[in-house]
Amino acid sequence: MATLSSILDNDFYKFTMQFAASKLFPKAQARYQFINRGKHSFPAGFDKLLKDAINDMASLKLTKAEKEFLRAKCPYIDPTYLDFLQGYRYDPEEVHVTQTGGELSVTIAGYWYRTILWEVPIMSLICELYYEVSGEPRIPNNEVCQVVEDKMEKYDKLNITIADFGTRRRHSYEVHDLVIRSLKSHPSETFIGTSNVHFAMKYETTPIGTHAHEWFMFHAAKYGYKMANLLGLEHWSDVYRGDLGIALSDTYTTEAFFKQFDKKLSKLFDGVRHDSGDPIIFAEMTIEHYKKQGIDPQSKTIIFSDGLDYNKVENIVGFCEGKIGHSFGIGTDFTNDVGLPRMNIVLKMVEAKPEDGNWTAVIKLSDEPGKHTGSPEEIAIAKQILKIEN
């Protein structure tokens, strides 16, 4: 059954956030919860299979070769963190898994600097186990590689750069491996790296990522919604001093983000990441924001990463070309395009407890209302504070 073979089989931004959290907020705690957006029904006994896979993760540890890879590729990360990661072990007691009928429940709780690594590998395990138990056959390996090749030939003609962002909802480790191998061997400069650190090391490419929504969600719990984006980015720049300079924009809607993304931050950060809502409207807002700040939009980059396929990418390129820099992070359309329905699941922070603070509910106000997470009551409070009407 599904299992993980490397502690680096995770998204890069989980490690960059873990470093920052351990440095700035070592006593903070967090709780996470599984959200089954696709209303998938899990077969009887699925919880036990998942528990077994999670228990097996306790044996994962950073190898000397992996530590050296991170040291060489990420000079902006302190060696003290690499020593910490070498000693880090997953603690399955931080994860609680239950099942009622076809409904699966997964919760995670503990110190934030520890629990931050669980989300992505658990999601990938849920997906892989789900497909294994269903027994539905996917397309053969050679077809998986051909699908990637056909897509890359089309992407090459757009003169763009692309990274793999597909760890969390991949069909399986095997498919992900085939995809990265195919992307790396494709004869063009279009593919620039992967969010998966393990595969970045295996295929000698670049690990890509900065931070996720939970970085700003925690800051909202500690400092309030009005200061979450501003202080989240200030603290990020304090840790990374200009490296990892792509800012995630939609934790509390892009409109609220740009109100806090002042001239200093707009100049400091290399660009922004789009992860929800209409990408063309977002690009228009971003271009206008930079112009108002007296910044040439073509000196900045938007990373688009919201459920992309070729048609969406082509449309975005058509609008952005000659106006603003653009690159793309493509997820399940690479790692789960195998002839089966794709899973629609997330695992999000739902509560945070800053040092000397109280447990506080956290929410995400996506640019796409259907992707909001958190309690309706807390969402209503955040909208009122940020003066968001829809």
C-alpha positions as CSV (number, residue, x, y, z in Angstrom):
1,M,0.0,0.0,0.0
2,A,0.9,3.7,-0.3
3,T,3.9,4.8,1.8
4,L,6.5,7.6,1.8
5,S,10.2,6.9,1.4
6,S,11.7,10.3,2.0
7,I,11.0,13.1,4.5
8,L,11.6,15.5,1.6
9,D,8.6,14.1,-0.3
10,N,6.7,17.3,0.6
11,D,6.2,20.8,-0.8
12,F,9.1,23.2,-0.5
13,Y,7.1,25.9,1.2
14,K,6.4,23.6,4.1
15,F,10.1,23.6,4.9
16,T,10.5,27.3,4.3
17,M,7.6,28.1,6.6
18,Q,8.8,25.6,9.2
19,F,12.1,27.4,9.3
20,A,10.4,30.8,9.7
21,A,7.9,29.5,12.3
22,S,10.6,27.8,14.4
23,K,12.6,31.0,14.3
24,L,9.9,33.6,15.0
25,F,7.1,31.6,16.7
26,P,8.6,28.5,18.4
27,K,5.9,28.3,21.0
28,A,2.9,28.7,18.7
29,Q,0.4,25.9,18.3
30,A,-1.9,24.9,15.5
31,R,-4.8,22.7,14.6
32,Y,-5.6,21.4,11.1
33,Q,-8.7,19.7,9.6
34,F,-9.3,17.6,6.5
35,I,-12.0,19.1,4.2
36,N,-13.6,16.7,1.6
37,R,-14.6,19.3,-1.0
38,G,-15.3,16.6,-3.6
39,K,-17.7,14.7,-1.3
40,H,-15.7,11.5,-2.0
41,S,-17.0,8.4,-0.2
42,F,-14.3,6.4,1.5
43,P,-14.6,2.6,1.7
44,A,-14.8,0.7,5.0
45,G,-11.4,0.4,6.7
46,F,-9.9,3.3,4.9
47,D,-9.1,5.0,8.2
48,K,-6.9,2.0,9.3
49,L,-5.0,2.0,6.0
50,L,-4.3,5.7,6.5
51,K,-3.3,5.3,10.1
52,D,-0.8,2.6,9.2
53,A,0.7,4.8,6.5
54,I,0.9,7.7,8.9
55,N,2.5,5.5,11.6
56,D,5.1,4.5,9.1
57,M,6.1,8.1,8.6
58,A,7.6,8.1,12.1
59,S,10.7,6.3,10.7
60,L,11.5,9.0,8.1
61,K,14.5,11.1,8.7
62,L,16.7,13.5,6.8
63,T,19.7,11.7,5.2
64,K,23.2,13.2,5.0
65,A,22.8,13.5,1.2
66,E,19.4,15.2,1.6
67,K,20.9,17.7,4.1
68,E,23.7,18.5,1.7
69,F,21.2,19.0,-1.1
70,L,19.3,21.6,1.0
71,R,22.5,23.3,2.1
72,A,23.7,23.7,-1.5
73,K,20.3,24.7,-3.0
74,C,19.1,26.9,-0.2
75,P,21.9,29.1,1.2
76,Y,19.3,31.4,2.7
77,I,18.3,28.7,5.2
78,D,20.3,28.7,8.4
79,P,22.5,25.6,9.1
80,T,20.9,25.4,12.6
81,Y,17.6,24.6,10.9
82,L,19.1,21.9,8.8
83,D,20.5,20.4,12.0
84,F,17.0,20.6,13.5
85,L,15.4,19.0,10.4
86,Q,18.0,16.2,10.6
87,G,16.7,15.4,14.1
88,Y,13.0,16.0,13.3
89,R,10.7,12.9,13.4
90,Y,7.0,12.8,12.6
91,D,5.0,12.1,15.7
92,P,1.8,10.1,14.6
93,E,0.2,11.0,18.0
94,E,-0.3,14.5,16.5
95,V,-2.7,13.1,14.0
96,H,-6.2,11.8,14.8
97,V,-8.0,9.7,12.1
98,T,-11.5,8.4,12.3
99,Q,-14.2,7.2,9.9
100,T,-18.0,7.1,10.1
101,G,-19.5,5.3,7.1
102,G,-17.9,6.8,4.0
103,E,-16.9,10.0,5.8
104,L,-13.3,10.4,6.8
105,S,-12.1,12.7,9.5
106,V,-8.5,13.8,9.9
107,T,-7.3,16.4,12.5
108,I,-3.8,17.5,13.4
109,A,-2.7,19.3,16.6
110,G,0.5,20.4,18.2
111,Y,3.3,22.9,18.1
112,W,3.1,24.8,14.7
113,Y,6.7,24.3,13.9
114,R,6.1,20.5,14.1
115,T,2.6,20.0,12.7
116,I,3.3,22.2,9.7
117,L,4.9,19.3,7.8
118,W,1.9,16.9,8.0
119,E,-0.6,18.5,5.5
120,V,0.9,17.7,2.1
121,P,2.1,14.1,2.7
122,I,-1.2,13.1,4.4
123,M,-3.1,14.5,1.4
124,S,-0.9,12.6,-1.0
125,L,-1.4,9.4,1.0
126,I,-5.2,9.9,1.1
127,C,-5.2,10.2,-2.7
128,E,-2.9,7.3,-3.4
129,L,-4.7,5.0,-1.0
130,Y,-8.1,6.0,-2.4
131,Y,-7.0,5.0,-5.9
132,E,-5.4,1.8,-4.7
133,V,-8.5,0.6,-2.8
134,S,-10.8,1.5,-5.6
135,G,-8.9,-0.8,-7.9
136,E,-9.7,1.3,-11.0
137,P,-6.9,1.0,-13.5
138,R,-5.1,4.1,-14.7
139,I,-3.5,4.5,-18.1
140,P,-0.1,2.7,-18.6
141,N,3.2,4.2,-17.7
142,N,4.1,4.9,-21.3
143,E,0.9,6.8,-21.8
144,V,1.5,8.9,-18.6
145,C,4.8,10.0,-20.1
146,Q,3.2,10.7,-23.5
147,V,0.5,12.8,-22.0
148,V,3.2,14.9,-20.3
149,E,5.2,15.1,-23.5
150,D,2.2,16.2,-25.6
151,K,1.4,19.0,-23.0
152,M,5.0,20.2,-23.0
153,E,5.1,20.5,-26.7
154,K,2.1,22.8,-26.6
155,Y,3.5,24.8,-23.6
156,D,6.8,25.3,-25.4
157,K,5.1,27.3,-28.1
158,L,3.9,29.8,-25.5
159,N,7.4,30.7,-24.6
160,I,6.8,30.4,-20.8
161,T,8.2,28.7,-17.7
162,I,6.4,26.0,-15.8
163,A,6.9,24.2,-12.4
164,D,5.3,21.1,-11.0
165,F,3.0,21.9,-8.1
166,G,1.2,18.5,-8.0
167,T,2.3,16.7,-4.8
168,R,-0.8,17.0,-2.6
169,R,-3.4,15.6,-5.1
170,R,-1.2,13.3,-7.2
171,H,-2.5,9.9,-8.3
172,S,0.5,8.2,-6.7
173,Y,4.2,8.4,-6.1
174,E,4.8,6.3,-9.2
175,V,2.9,8.6,-11.4
176,H,4.5,11.7,-9.9
177,D,7.9,10.1,-10.5
178,L,7.0,9.4,-14.2
179,V,5.8,13.0,-14.6
180,I,9.0,14.7,-13.2
181,R,11.2,12.3,-15.2
182,S,9.3,13.2,-18.4
183,L,9.4,17.0,-17.6
184,K,13.1,16.9,-16.8
185,S,14.0,14.9,-20.0
186,H,11.9,17.1,-22.3
187,P,14.2,19.0,-24.6
188,S,13.3,22.6,-23.8
189,E,13.8,25.3,-21.2
190,T,10.1,25.4,-20.3
191,F,10.3,23.2,-17.1
192,I,12.2,25.0,-14.3
193,G,11.5,23.0,-11.2
194,T,9.1,21.3,-8.8
195,S,7.6,22.1,-5.5
196,N,8.4,18.6,-4.3
197,V,11.9,18.7,-2.7
198,H,12.5,15.0,-2.9
199,F,11.9,15.0,-6.7
200,A,13.9,18.2,-7.1
201,M,16.9,16.3,-5.5
202,K,16.3,13.1,-7.4
203,Y,16.1,14.8,-10.8
204,E,18.6,17.6,-10.1
205,T,16.2,20.5,-10.6
206,T,15.2,23.4,-8.5
207,P,12.8,23.2,-5.4
208,I,10.2,26.0,-5.9
209,G,7.9,27.7,-3.4
210,T,7.7,30.4,-0.7
211,H,4.8,30.4,1.7
212,A,1.1,29.2,1.9
213,H,-2.1,30.6,3.2
214,E,-1.5,29.3,6.7
215,W,1.4,31.8,7.1
216,F,-1.1,34.7,6.9
217,M,-3.8,32.8,8.8
218,F,-1.5,32.5,11.8
219,H,-0.7,36.2,11.5
220,A,-4.4,37.0,11.6
221,A,-4.8,35.0,14.8
222,K,-1.8,36.8,16.4
223,Y,-2.2,40.3,15.0
224,G,-5.7,40.6,13.6
225,Y,-7.1,40.6,10.0
226,K,-6.1,44.1,9.2
227,M,-2.4,43.5,9.9
228,A,-2.1,39.8,8.7
229,N,-0.8,40.4,5.2
230,L,1.4,43.3,6.1
231,L,3.1,41.7,9.1
232,G,3.2,38.3,7.4
233,L,5.2,39.8,4.6
234,E,7.4,41.9,6.9
235,H,8.2,38.8,9.0
236,W,8.9,36.8,5.8
237,S,11.4,39.5,4.6
238,D,13.0,39.6,8.1
239,V,13.8,35.9,7.8
240,Y,14.7,35.6,4.1
241,R,16.1,39.1,3.4
242,G,15.0,39.3,-0.2
243,D,15.1,35.6,-1.1
244,L,11.9,33.6,-1.8
245,G,10.2,36.8,-2.9
246,I,6.8,35.8,-4.3
247,A,3.9,36.9,-2.1
248,L,0.7,34.9,-1.9
249,S,-2.1,37.4,-2.4
250,D,-5.5,35.8,-1.7
251,T,-5.7,34.7,1.9
252,Y,-8.1,37.5,2.7
253,T,-9.0,38.5,-1.0
254,T,-6.7,40.2,-3.4
255,E,-8.4,43.6,-2.8
256,A,-7.6,43.5,0.9
257,F,-4.0,42.3,0.1
258,F,-3.2,45.2,-2.2
259,K,-4.3,47.7,0.4
260,Q,-1.5,46.3,2.6
261,F,1.0,45.6,-0.1
262,D,2.7,49.0,0.2
263,K,5.4,50.5,-1.9
264,K,8.2,49.1,0.2
265,L,6.8,45.5,0.0
266,S,5.9,46.0,-3.7
267,K,9.5,46.9,-4.5
268,L,11.0,44.3,-2.2
269,F,9.0,41.2,-3.4
270,D,9.7,39.9,-6.9
271,G,6.0,39.4,-7.6
272,V,2.8,37.7,-6.4
273,R,1.1,34.4,-6.7
274,H,-2.5,33.9,-8.0
275,D,-4.4,31.0,-6.4
276,S,-8.1,31.8,-6.8
277,G,-10.6,33.8,-8.7
278,D,-10.5,35.1,-12.3
279,P,-6.8,35.2,-13.3
280,I,-7.3,38.0,-15.9
281,I,-9.0,40.2,-13.3
282,F,-6.2,39.4,-10.9
283,A,-3.6,40.3,-13.6
284,E,-5.4,43.6,-14.3
285,M,-5.5,44.5,-10.6
286,T,-1.8,43.6,-10.2
287,I,-0.7,45.6,-13.1
288,E,-2.7,48.6,-11.9
289,H,-1.3,48.3,-8.4
290,Y,2.3,48.3,-9.6
291,K,1.7,51.3,-11.9
292,K,0.1,53.3,-9.0
293,Q,3.3,52.5,-7.0
294,G,5.5,53.8,-9.8
295,I,6.8,50.4,-10.5
296,D,7.2,48.9,-14.1
297,P,4.9,45.8,-14.1
298,Q,7.2,44.1,-16.5
299,S,9.9,44.1,-13.8
300,K,7.6,41.9,-11.7
301,T,6.2,38.4,-12.0
302,I,2.8,36.8,-11.4
303,I,3.0,33.0,-10.6
304,F,-0.4,31.5,-11.6
305,S,-1.2,28.3,-9.8
306,D,-5.0,27.9,-9.6
307,G,-6.2,24.6,-11.3
308,L,-4.4,25.2,-14.5
309,D,-4.6,23.4,-17.8
310,Y,-3.4,24.4,-21.2
311,N,-6.4,26.3,-22.2
312,K,-6.3,28.4,-19.0
313,V,-2.6,29.0,-19.4
314,E,-2.9,30.0,-23.1
315,N,-5.6,32.6,-22.1
316,I,-3.5,34.0,-19.3
317,V,-0.4,34.3,-21.6
318,G,-2.5,36.1,-24.2
319,F,-3.4,38.8,-21.7
320,C,-0.1,39.1,-19.8
321,E,2.3,39.1,-22.7
322,G,4.1,42.4,-22.9
323,K,2.4,43.7,-19.8
324,I,3.8,41.8,-16.8
325,G,6.1,38.9,-16.1
326,H,4.3,35.5,-15.7
327,S,5.1,31.9,-14.9
328,F,3.0,28.9,-14.0
329,G,2.7,26.2,-11.3
330,I,0.7,23.3,-12.6
331,G,-0.6,20.7,-10.2
332,T,-3.0,17.8,-10.7
333,D,-3.2,18.4,-14.5
334,F,0.3,16.9,-14.5
335,T,0.3,14.5,-11.6
336,N,-3.3,13.2,-11.8
337,D,-4.2,13.1,-15.5
338,V,-4.4,9.3,-15.7
339,G,-7.9,8.6,-17.0
340,L,-9.6,8.7,-13.6
341,P,-11.7,11.3,-11.7
342,R,-9.4,13.7,-9.8
343,M,-9.8,14.1,-6.0
344,N,-10.9,17.5,-4.6
345,I,-9.6,17.6,-1.0
346,V,-7.8,20.0,1.2
347,L,-6.3,20.0,4.7
348,K,-6.3,23.4,6.3
349,M,-5.3,25.1,9.5
350,V,-8.5,25.8,11.5
351,E,-7.2,27.2,14.8
352,A,-4.0,28.8,16.0
353,K,-2.6,29.6,19.5
354,P,0.1,32.2,19.5
355,E,2.5,32.3,22.4
356,D,0.7,33.4,25.5
357,G,-2.5,33.8,23.5
358,N,-5.7,31.9,23.3
359,W,-6.9,29.3,20.7
360,T,-8.3,31.4,17.9
361,A,-10.3,30.2,14.9
362,V,-8.6,31.0,11.5
363,I,-10.2,31.3,8.1
364,K,-9.4,31.9,4.5
365,L,-11.3,34.4,2.3
366,S,-10.5,33.2,-1.2
367,D,-11.2,35.4,-4.3
368,E,-13.5,32.5,-5.1
369,P,-16.2,32.2,-2.4
370,G,-16.5,28.4,-2.9
371,K,-12.9,28.1,-1.6
372,H,-13.4,29.9,1.7
373,T,-12.5,27.8,4.7
374,G,-13.4,28.2,8.3
375,S,-16.6,28.7,10.3
376,P,-19.3,30.9,8.8
377,E,-19.3,33.1,12.0
378,E,-15.6,33.8,11.8
379,I,-15.9,34.4,8.0
380,A,-18.6,37.0,8.7
381,I,-16.4,38.7,11.4
382,A,-13.4,38.9,9.0
383,K,-15.6,40.3,6.2
384,Q,-16.9,43.0,8.5
385,I,-13.5,44.0,9.7
386,L,-12.0,44.1,6.2
387,K,-15.1,45.6,4.7
388,I,-15.6,42.8,2.2
389,E,-19.2,42.7,0.9
390,N,-19.4,39.5,-1.2
